[in-house]
């Protein structure tokens, strides 16, 4: 059977048994199937065909999980729309997608989003239970061909975030990368799912459901509920990011609360060797790190428990070896492949995607044993706890304010999140200072919340060099000062 068929069978197999726990309440497989059936009925009522794709203003909640799982199982494509943005931002996504229907929680159907759906001719569905038609599809929205799978938003490391298609074969590859080849039985402790569904983290959900495993769903990561879930359910592993590791250490979580964890697979950013050593020394839990991206359909290189047993601590700082079906290489500025141990731009080929090599702006090297080390991004992107903030996007928003003559955005260190965006703006001569909060709100309205600067300094003149280019090192000093 194919991935979608197996997923449909596994979802049906939960039946009346527990499937997803959310806020301390278990929801059965039958309940997820019922939510999916009610949505399909609402879509038909709104004039949307059974195979046509839809958009989903996504949150980590049970009804949204039912829409995602049911859509993939039925061969209906689902395009993700971030919920953690302004009403105007959701409206802009609805207009640009022009899909037959958009599904969202009642709270996400603001005035601008509803107006955008009417203008695009898209059906507007309030997610259930029960699902409710707010606006039916209009004739101005043409029939859409089937487009199974997911369309996820990238984090925008090399430009504005774009949607990447993950068809069925790619989702299967992604799930295999998340499970690292381990066998998951329905009777195992539940999977702990908390990464945002709008990104490639949704494959936490898919991997568990595809295996028939029970799921503990968190709307977002926080130390207390995450630790509580690990302790109550004796969870054996859970995907994490460097920020999670820092937060667990900062919270001084007792080692006995995490005693059931056999290892923690992780990614979404580089794991500093000092952080790895501090965590493993305190908790005696191996960190199994990986590297991937939405463009790669998830993980391309990873440690495994077997590799850790073989190499121990001799490869600290690396992200493991390429997964089956993946090849990586390092390129110089001239595009030629570089030898082992030489830094250059990383390029990868993923069989599930196709035969083409996919280039990145990441600077990396591969050692003689095939282990990959990622040294940083070549495009200046700010890694805020796994969310990539592109400075030029934030700068462009700040420049839209009538009092701002110029702006610079840089990353500044943060003990918990790794980096935070900091902005400095040069005010027009004679212009009134708009104030820091006004400028932060300007960014918050235009971009997802992680793009909002931790602070905005207003200066009469930005620090520049002899050729009048802004000195970014001096801008960082403004934050320290």
N, C-alpha and C positions, 0 to 999 in steps of 0.2 A: 504493500500500500504506500501511497505517497504521503508526504508530510501532513497535508490538510485532511486527508482521509483518516490517518492515524489520530490526529488531534480530535476530529469529530467523534471518533470511537471512544477515545479516552474521556472526553467531556461527558458523553452519554453514560459512560461506565461508572461515574461517581454516583449517579442515581440519587437516592435519598440520603446518601452518606455525606459527611462533612467534606466540603471542598475548599472554601475560603473563610478564614477568620478575619474580621475587621472590627476594630474597636471592641474586642472581647466577645463578639457574637459570631457564631459559625453559620455559614450559608451553604446549603446543599448544592450538589450538582444539578438537581432538578430545578432549583431556584434560578440558577444561571441560565439553564435552557429556557425557562419560562420568560425571563427578561429578554432573551434574544428573540423568542417567538413574538412577544408583544411589540418589540421594535420592528420586526419584519412586517407585522400587521399595520403598524403606523406608517411605515414607508410605502406600502402598497396603497393605503388610503390617500397618501400625499402624492401619488402618481410616480413612484420610483420603482423601476424594474428590479427583479430578483438578483441580477448579476451586476447591476450598476454600482460604481464606487461611491463612497460617502466620505465626508469629513467628520472628524470627531474632536471636539474641544475637550481635551483629555485631562482627567484627574486620576489619581491612584485611589479609586473607589470600586466597589463591587460592580455596580451597573456598567461602568466603563470597561472593567475587565471582561464582563459578559459580552459587550459589543465587540471588543477586539477578538476574543477567542471565537465567538460565533461567526464573525465576519470572515476570518481566515478559514475556519472549518467549512464554511459554505461557499468559499471562492469569491467573496465580495471584498474588493479592495477598500482599505481604510487609510485615509490621509490624516496625519496628526496635526492638530492646531494647539499651540500652547495656551493653557488657561491662565497662566501666571503672567498676564500682560493686560494692558488697559482694554476697555471696551472698544476703543478705536483701533487698537492693534488686532483684536480678534476680527473686527469688521474688515480690515484690510486683507487679512488672510482669506476670509470668505469670498471677497470680491476676486482676489487673484486666482483662487482655485476654480471657481465657477462650476462646482460639482452639483450633481442632481439633488443632493441633500446634505445637510449638516446636522449633526446630533450633538447636543450639549445639555449640561445640567441647567435647571431653571435659573440658577444664579449667574450663569455665564451668558444668558440671553439678554444682554443690555440693549438699550435703545439703538445704539449704533450697529450692533451685530444683527438685530432684527431688520433694520433698514437695509443693511448690506445684503441679507438673504433675499429680501423682496426685489432689490435692484438686480441681483444676479439671476433671479428666477429659481433659486435653490429652495427646496423644501426645508423648513425649519422644524426640527423635532426636539421636544424637551424629553430628556432621557427619563426613564421610569425608575422603579415601577409605579404606575404604568406609564408607558411612553405616550406622549401627547403631541398631536400635530398643531403647531402654532401657525404655520403658513404652508400651503401646498405648493408644489412645484408649478411653475408657470411655463407657458409655451416657448418663452424666450430662451429657456435652458435646453439645449439640444440633447438627444439621446447620447449616452456615454458608453463606449465599448467596455467589456469586462476588463478589469485590471487587478487580478488577484494579488494578495500580499499586502504589505504595509509600505507607506511612504512616511519616512521619519525625517525630522529636522536634524541637520548637523549642528554642531556647536559653533560654527562660523570661525574656524581658525585661519582660513585663507581668504575670507571675504564674507559678505552677508550670508547668514544661514540659508541653506538650500535643502530641498527635499530630495532624499535619496530613496529610490525604489528598492525594496527588498522582496523579490518574488519568492515563491514557495521554496525553490531549491536553495536560495540564499538563506532563508530563515532556518532551514534544516542544518546548513553549515554553521550558522550562528549558534544554534542550540547545542550542537556537538562541541563547539568551542567552549561553551559555558559549563558543560558537564565534564569536560576534560576526560572523556571516555569512561567515567565511572558509571557503574550500574546503579540506577535509582529504582527502588521498589516502592510500590504504593504504601507499604507498611512502614517505610522509613519515617523519621521525624519530618515535620513539614518544612517546606522551603520558606525562607524569610525574604520577602519581596518588598523592596522599598525604593528602588531606583525609579525616576520619573518614566511613565509609560510613553511620553512623547518622544523619547530618545531610544537609542539602541538598548537601553536598560530594560525595555519591555520584554526582552528575551529572557529575563529572569522569570517572568510570568509564563512565557511560552514553554521554557524548558521544564518547569514543574508540571504544567498541565499536560504536556506531551508525554510525560512519564506517569501520569495518573497520581502524582504526589499531592498531598494536601498542601495548602498555601496559607501562610500568615502574611497578611497585607498591611503595610503601613502607608499612610498618606504621604509621609515624608520622613526622612531620617531624623531621629532625636535619640540621644543616648538612653534615656530611661526606658522608653517603650521597646527599643531594640534589645537592650540587655534583658528586659523582662521576658521578651519572647524567647530569647536564647535559653534563659534559665527555666522557664515553664515547660518548654517543649523539648529540652535537651537537644537543641539543634547542633548538627555536626559540622556544618560549613555555611558560610554566607559571604557573598561577594561584597567587597568594600572598596573604598577609595582612600588616598592618603589622609584626607580630611577626617574620615571616620576614625582612622588609627590615632590621629592627634587628639580627637575629642574623647576617645576612650581613655587615653592616658591622662589627659587633663582632668577628666572626671574622677580619676583614681578609682576606677571600677575594681572591686575585689576580684582577685583571680578565680576564686571559687564560683563566681557568677558566670564565668565563661568556660568552666571546666569541661563542658561537653564538646566544645569545638576541637575538632581534630586538626584543622588548618583553615586559613582564611584566604581564598583567592581574591585578587584585587587588580585594579587598573584605574583608568580615568585620569592618570597623571603619574609623574615619576615618583618613586618611593625612595626618599633619601636614605642612604645606608645607616645614618645615625638614628633615624626614626625607626627603621626596621630592627636595629639592634636593641633599642630601648624597649620596644614592644615585646619582642621575643624573649628578652631577658626577664621581663616582668611576668608574662603570661605563659611562656613556654608553648606558644602556638605558632607554628610556622606560617609565614606569609608567602603565598604562592602568587607571584606577581605576573601581570600580562600586559600586552600592548595591543591596541586596536583602535578602530574608528568606525563611525557610521559608514563612511565611504568604502570601507573594507568589509562591510557586513559583520562588524564586530571584531573578535579577537583574531590576530594573525600570528602572534608569538606568545608563548606562555611557559612558565614553569609548570611542572606537574609534581605530585607527591613523589613519583618515582625518580624524577630528575633531582629533586631536593635530597632524596636519600642517597643518590649517587654522588652528587657534587657538594652537598653540604653547604658551607658558608664560603666556598671558594669563588663563587660568581656573584657576590653581593653587588647590587646596583644594576644588574642586567634584568631583562624581562623574559628570559628563557629562550627557547628555540621555536622556529616556525612550526605551526600545527600541520597535520596532514592536509595535503591539498594546497599548501601555501608555499611560495618561494619569496625570498627577500634579497635585495641587493643594495649596495651603496654606490651612489653616483657622484662624480666630481662636477665642477662647474661646467666642464665641456661635455657632460653627458656620458662620459666613459665610466665603466664599472671600476671601482677601486678595490685594492686587495684587502685582505683581512687586517683588522687593527687600524684602518685608516678612516678618519671621519669624513662624512659627506652627507648628501641628501638621501633619505630613505625612499626606496621604491619597492612595491610588493605586487605579487600576482596571486590572485585567489581563484582557484579552479571553479568554484561555485558561481563566480561572477562572470568569468570569461578568460580568454587567453591574453588579454592586454595587461601591460604593466601599469600600475597606478602610482604616480609620483606624489610625494608629499613635500612639505617644507620643513619636516623634522630632520634635525641633524643627528646622525647615529653612526655606529660602527658595529661590525660583526667580528668576534674573535675566532681563533682557529678551531674552537670546538662548536662553532655555530651559534653561540649565544649573542643576542642582540642587546646593545646598550643604547638608549636614547638620551642624547645630551641636551636637548632643548629644542625650541621651535625657532625656525629661521625667519619667521614673519613678525616677530614681536608681540604675538598674542599673549594676553594675560590669562593665566590658568587660575581661576577663582574656584577652588574646591572642586575641580573637574569640569566646570563650565568655562568655556573659552571666550574671553572678552576681546574683541578686536578694537584696538585703540582708535583707529580711524573712523569707525562707526560712531563711537561716543563723541569724538571730536566734531564730526559733522553735525550732530544734534546740537551741541553747545554753540556752534557757529550760527545756528539759526536764530539765536536770541539777538534782538536788535542792539543790545548794549555791548555785545562781544565782538572784538576785532579779530582775535586769534585765540587758539586754544591748543593745549597739549595734554595728552593722556598717557600715563605711564603706570607700570605695575610697581607696587611697593610691598615689601615683605609683610606677611601676617602669620603668626604662630599657628593659627588654627586652620586657615583656608589656603595657606601657601602664598598667595598673592591677592592684592586688592587693587582695583583701578583707582588712581588718584588723578585729579584734573587741576590744571591751572589755566585761567582765562585772562587774556589781556583785554581790558575794557577800552572802549572808544573814548577818546579825549572828550571830556565834558559830560559823558554819559553817567547817569545815576547807577550806583551799584545795585544790581537786581537782588543780591543776597544769595547765600549758598543754597538755601532750601528751594528757592525758585528754580535754580539751575539743576539741582538734583531732580526735582519734579518734572522738569522738561525731558530729562533722559528717561525717567520712569514711565512717562506717557508714550514715548516713542519706541523703547526697547524693553526686552525682558529684564526683570528686576536685577539679576546679577551684574548688569552693565552699569548700574547706578554707582557713581564714584563714592568712595568712603569719605572724601572731603573734596571741596572745590575752593581753591585759593583764587582770589581776585587780585590782580596786580596791574600796575600802570604799564608795565612793559615786561614781556617774557624774556628770560635770559637767552642771549643769542651769541653765536660765534662770529668770527670775522666776516663770514659770507652770509650772515644774517639768518642762518638756520638755528632753530630752537635747540638749545643744549638740554637734552633729556636728563643727563646726570644732574644738572643744576635744578631742573624741575623737581626731581626726587628730593633734593635738598630742601625745597620749599615745604615738603611734607614733614621732613624731619625737624625743620625749624618751627 
